[in-house]
Amino acid sequence: MIDPKIETAFEAALEAFSKYNSFDATKLNNDFGEIFASDEDFLTKVDALDEVFDNNPAVESLREVFFDLLMINFFSADVKKLEEDYLDTQEWEDIEEQTLDRGTELLNLLLYLNECEDEEIEPELEDYLKEFLLVDEDEFQDEYRIYEPVIANQILIESPLAEISKVAQSLPDDSELKELFYPMMCFFQHIDPSVETKNEIAAHALNKEFDMAVLDILVNFK
């Protein structure tokens, strides 16, 4: 099964990627669509996803964010055909263990956007940090550590795009938010960007094909 919102998001991502790369990633729409819609178990779908990326190295940068989309699709669609308590089973625990090193923080942001939709509220950076990730709570210090660059730079929501780009470039290479910082901050600054705004975001992007693909995932998933 596939969540229509996720199908729209990954197709928009491939289109955005193609706009700033010589490789036409949109030709992979059917490949990814078949994987997301497949009735195979989750790990089999992960293997199929990886095979597409292995065969198309031009889109390698999207591998882990597409893993996030596959995971969110599992939560949104696939799990409906499984037992009600499947996410509490040993089987799912084993899957989580096997995929610990996969994906990015985009998964948390997509889960947050789902919650915003359920509660009919507009996504906001402060709400994401404090109410969803609970970065102010002592027991969530891992989240605080990961999101420290965002927490320290929340004022960038009111800043020019050039300033967001400058801070993103200055983040250490080992930061877990190094790649996502720019598109994430741009998204919270422009939840529903116009074509003109997207062009301006692209103009200041550090990695245009990746940044704009992630931005379009968020904009279309919302």
C-alpha positions in Angstrom: 0.0 0.0 0.0 1.0 3.6 -0.5 -0.1 6.7 1.2 -1.1 9.2 -1.6 0.6 12.0 0.3 3.9 10.1 0.2 3.6 9.3 -3.5 3.1 13.0 -4.2 6.1 13.9 -2.0 8.6 11.5 -3.6 7.5 12.4 -7.1 7.9 16.1 -6.3 11.4 15.3 -4.8 12.5 13.5 -8.0 11.2 16.4 -10.1 13.0 19.0 -8.0 16.2 16.9 -8.1 16.1 16.7 -11.9 15.7 20.4 -12.2 19.1 20.9 -10.7 20.9 17.8 -12.0 21.7 16.5 -15.5 20.1 13.1 -14.5 16.4 12.8 -15.1 15.3 11.3 -11.8 11.7 11.4 -12.8 12.2 8.2 -14.8 12.5 6.4 -11.5 8.9 7.3 -10.5 7.5 3.9 -11.5 10.4 2.0 -9.8 9.8 3.8 -6.5 6.0 3.7 -6.8 6.1 -0.1 -7.2 8.3 -0.5 -4.1 6.1 1.8 -1.9 2.9 0.1 -3.1 4.3 -3.4 -2.8 2.7 -5.9 -0.3 6.2 -7.3 0.5 7.5 -7.1 4.1 9.4 -3.9 5.1 12.9 -5.3 4.9 12.2 -6.7 1.4 11.1 -3.3 0.4 14.2 -1.7 1.9 16.3 -4.1 -0.2 14.4 -3.2 -3.3 14.8 0.5 -2.6 18.5 0.1 -2.1 18.7 -1.8 -5.4 17.2 1.2 -7.3 19.8 3.5 -5.7 22.6 1.0 -6.4 21.6 1.0 -10.1 21.3 4.8 -10.2 24.2 6.3 -8.4 23.3 9.8 -9.7 20.6 10.0 -7.1 22.6 8.5 -4.2 22.2 11.6 -2.1 18.4 10.8 -1.8 18.9 7.2 -0.5 18.4 7.9 3.2 15.6 10.4 2.9 13.8 8.0 0.7 14.3 5.4 3.4 12.6 7.8 5.7 9.7 8.0 3.3 9.5 4.3 3.1 9.4 4.1 6.9 6.7 6.8 7.2 4.7 4.9 4.5 5.0 1.8 6.6 3.5 3.7 9.6 0.8 5.3 7.5 -0.3 2.6 5.1 1.4 -0.8 5.5 0.8 -1.2 9.2 -3.0 -1.1 8.5 -2.9 -4.6 7.1 -0.9 -6.0 10.0 -2.0 -6.9 13.6 -3.1 -4.0 15.7 -0.1 -4.3 18.1 2.5 -5.1 15.4 4.7 -2.2 16.4 5.0 -3.7 19.8 6.1 -7.2 18.6 9.5 -8.8 18.7 9.5 -8.9 14.9 9.2 -5.1 14.6 11.8 -4.7 17.3 14.2 -6.8 15.3 13.5 -4.7 12.2 14.3 -1.5 14.1 17.5 -3.1 15.4 18.6 -4.0 11.8 17.8 -0.5 10.5 19.3 1.6 13.3 21.9 3.1 11.1 19.4 4.0 8.3 17.5 7.2 7.6 17.8 10.8 8.8 16.1 13.3 11.1 13.6 13.9 8.2 11.6 11.0 9.6 10.9 12.9 12.9 9.9 15.9 10.9 7.5 13.9 8.8 6.0 12.3 11.9 5.5 15.8 13.3 3.8 17.0 10.1 1.4 14.1 10.4 0.6 15.2 13.9 0.1 18.7 12.8 -2.4 17.4 10.2 -4.2 15.3 12.8 -4.4 18.3 15.2 -5.2 20.8 12.4 -2.3 23.2 13.4 0.3 24.9 11.3 3.8 23.5 11.6 6.1 25.8 13.6 9.8 25.4 14.5 9.3 26.2 18.2 6.4 23.7 18.4 8.4 21.0 16.7 11.4 21.5 19.1 9.6 21.9 22.4 6.3 20.1 22.0 7.2 17.2 19.6 10.9 16.6 20.3 10.7 17.8 23.9 14.2 19.1 23.7 13.7 21.0 27.0 13.0 17.8 28.9 15.9 16.1 30.7 15.1 12.7 29.4 15.4 13.9 25.8 18.9 15.1 25.8 19.8 13.1 22.7 17.3 15.1 20.8 18.7 18.3 22.3 22.3 17.3 21.2 21.2 16.6 17.6 19.1 19.7 17.3 21.4 22.1 19.1 22.4 23.9 15.8 18.7 24.5 15.2 17.9 25.5 18.8 20.9 28.0 18.8 19.8 29.5 15.5 16.0 29.7 15.8 16.3 33.4 15.0 17.1 32.4 11.4 13.4 31.9 10.9 13.3 35.7 10.6 16.6 36.1 8.7 17.4 36.3 5.0 18.0 33.0 3.2 21.6 34.0 2.6 22.1 33.9 6.4 20.5 30.5 6.8 22.9 29.2 4.1 25.9 30.8 5.8 25.1 29.1 9.1 24.4 25.7 7.3 27.8 25.9 5.6 29.5 26.5 9.0 28.1 23.4 10.7 30.7 20.7 11.4 30.7 17.8 9.0 29.8 15.4 11.8 26.6 17.2 12.7 23.6 14.9 12.1 21.7 17.9 10.7 24.5 19.2 8.4 22.6 18.3 5.2 19.1 18.9 6.4 19.7 22.2 8.2 19.1 24.5 5.2 16.0 22.8 3.7 14.5 22.3 7.2 14.9 26.0 8.2 13.7 27.2 4.8 10.6 25.0 5.2 9.7 26.4 8.6 10.3 29.9 7.2 8.2 29.3 4.1 5.6 26.6 4.8 3.9 27.1 1.4 6.5 28.8 -0.8 5.7 30.4 -4.1 7.6 29.5 -7.3 9.6 32.8 -6.8 10.5 31.9 -3.3 11.6 28.4 -4.3 13.9 29.9 -6.9 15.3 32.2 -4.2 15.8 29.3 -1.8 17.6 27.4 -4.6 19.8 30.3 -5.3 21.2 30.1 -1.8 21.2 26.3 -1.5 24.5 24.5 -0.7 23.4 21.4 -2.6 20.6 22.5 -4.9 19.3 19.1 -6.1 19.3 17.6 -2.6 18.1 20.7 -0.7 15.2 21.4 -3.2 14.2 17.7 -3.2 14.0 17.7 0.6 12.1 21.0 0.6 9.6 19.6 -1.9 9.1 16.5 0.2 8.2 18.6 3.2 6.0 21.1 1.2 4.1 18.3 -0.5 3.8 16.0 2.5 2.4 18.8 4.7 
